[in-house]
Amino acid sequence: MTITWPAPYCGYLTSFSVLRCSGAALASPLSLLRDDPKTVTMSEELQADFDGGDAGASNVYPAQCSSLRKNGHVVIKNRACKIVEMSTSKTGKHGHAKVHLIGIDLFTGKKYEDICPSTHNMDVPVVKRADYQLIDISDDGFLSLMMESGELRDDIKIPEGDLGTEIRTKFESNEDLLLTVLSAMGQEMVVATKPNMK
C-alpha cells in the first residue's frame, strides 16, 4: 500500500512519516520503520547499559542540607570538601531556612562556599582512608605502595610541600613507613604518614 501526501501537508505529518516527505509517494509507516536502518525500536531505546557499572557503588550520596555537620563532608561546586563552618538563617515570611556552608577542598585546600535551603538535598562524597606500606619512590615522583593483600600500586604521586619532603627524608633514612591515602570522587592523595609497627 502506498500513500501519497500532497506537499502542503508535509509539515503536519507524524514524525516517522516526515522521513521522506517531499510530496512524493510514501510507503506505509510500518514499512518505513522496518526498512530504515537508522530506526530504533522503542524497546531498544529504553535499554540501559548496566555492563559498565560498579555494582551500585557511587562516589556521592544525597543528604538533607539540615543534616550536615561541621567537620563532615559535602560536595561544593563539584569538589569534595570538609565543612569548616556552617550557619543557618531564619525562615523568611514565605521561604525556607537557608544553610550557609564553607568548605575546604580535601585535595587542594581551596575554600568553597554555598547556600542551600535546609530542606533541599546536597551531595555528600564517599570518603575513604587506607594505609599502604611505602616500598619505593620513583624518579618521576610516583610512590610504590603495598596493599594489605600484598599487591603493589604505583599510581599515586608523592604530595607536594612539607608532607612530600617528610616522606622523602624518612624513606632515604630507611624508615619503614605507612602512608594514609585519602580517596573521594575518583581522586586520591597521601594525607599522612606514620611508622609501620607491623
N, C-alpha and C positions, 0 to 999 in steps of 0.2 A: 504494500500500500504506500502510495506517495502523496504527500500533502504539498500543495503549492501555496506559499504565503505571498500576498502582494507586498511590494516594497514598503508602502506607507505604514504597515502594521508590524514591521520588524522590531520596533522598539518595545512593543507590548508582549513579546513572546516570553515564554518561560526561559530560565537560564540555560537549560540544556539545548533548547531549540536555537538559541542565538549563535551557537557554534558555527552554523553555516547559513547565516541569514543574509541574503542579498536580493531577495525577490525571486530566486531560483527555486527549483523543486527541492524539497527537503524529504529525507527519509523519515520514517516514523521515529518518534523519540526513543523507543526501546532499541531499535537497531543502531541509532546514533551512539547510545551508551555502550552497546556491545562492540561496535566497530572502531570506536575512537580509542587508540592505545593510551591516551593520557587520562581517560576516565577512570575514576576510582570509585569503587562501590562504597556505600555508607558504612558497612561493617569494617572495611579496610581502613577508612578514615578514623574510626573510633578505636582501632588497635593502638595500644601504647607499647613503648619499648621498655620492658621490665628487665631485659637481659643485663644491661649495664649498671644496675643498681648495686648498693652495698648493704643488702639485707635490711633495709629500713633505717639504717643509721643516718643521722643528719648532723650537719655542722652547727645548727641552731635549733632552738625550740621556743615557742611563744610563751610569754608570761605577762600577766596584767601589770601595767605600769606601777600601780599602787603596791604591788607585792615585792618590788625590787628594793634592795637594801644597800647601804653603804658598804664598801669592800666586796660587794658582789660583782657580777659581770653583766654587761649589756652590749648590744651592737649599736654603735652610733656612726652614722654616715658610712656604713658597710665595713666598719673596723671593730675588732674585738677590743673592748675597753673594760678597765676596772673602775667601778664607781667610787670616786673620791669625795663627792659632795652631792647631796640631793635635798631639795626643799619642795614643799607642797604649798601652792597658793590656795586661798579660799575660793569656794564656788562663787561664780558670778550670779547675777539675777536669773539668767536662763541657761547658764553653761555648766561645764564640769570643772572640778578642781583640776588644776594643772600641776604636773610634776616637772621640776627643772632639774636636769641631770648634768653633772660634769664628770667626764670620764677620761682616764689616761690610757692611750693605746698600749696594749700589752707588749707590742713588739718594737714600737718606735719611741714611746714615751711622750708622744704628742697629745695635747689636750683637746678634747672634743666636748661640745655642749649640745643638748637637745631639750625641747619642751614637748611634753606629751600629755594629753588628757588622762587622768588617773584611771579611767575605766577602759582605756584602749590597751591593746597588746603591743609589746615590743619584743624583738628577738633577743634571746639570751644565747651566747655562744657556749658550745660544749667545750670546756677547758680541761685538758688532761695534763698530768705531770708524770714523767717516767725517769727513773735513774738508769744511766748507762755507764759502764766502765770505759774509761779512756784508754785506748790501745796505742794510737799514734796520731800525729798531726802531719798532714801532707805539706809539701812546699807551697801549694796554692791555697793553703788555709782551711782545708776540709779536715774534719775530725773523723777518726776511725773509732767507732763506738761499738762495744759488745753488749748485746741484749742479754736478758736472763736466760733465754733459750740457747745462747751460745752463738747465735748468728751475728754477723758484722754488718754495720751500715756505715756508709761513707758519704752521706748526702747532706750533712749539716755543717755549715761553716762556723769557724771559731768566732765568737762575738767580738764586736769592736769595743774599744775603751778599756777600762780598768779590769773588767772580768776576763777579757781575752788575754791581757798581759799577765794576769794572775795564773791563768790556766797554762800558758806557755812556760812561765817561770817554774811552776811546780812540776810540770812534765819534764822539763830539762834537768831538774834536780832529782829525777827518778821517783817522784812521789806517786803512789797508787791512788788514782782519783776516781770518784763517781761524779758524773755531771748530770744535773737535773735539766731535762728538756721539757719545755712548755709547748703544748700544741693546741691551736684553736683555729677554726675556719681555714684549714689547709695550710697554715703556716706553722713553722717550728723554729724554736730558738733555745739555746742554752741560757738558763737564767741563774744558775747557782752551781757551786762546786763544793764537794766535801770529801774528806779522806775515805777511802774504801776500807771498811773494818772487816770485811769478809765474814 
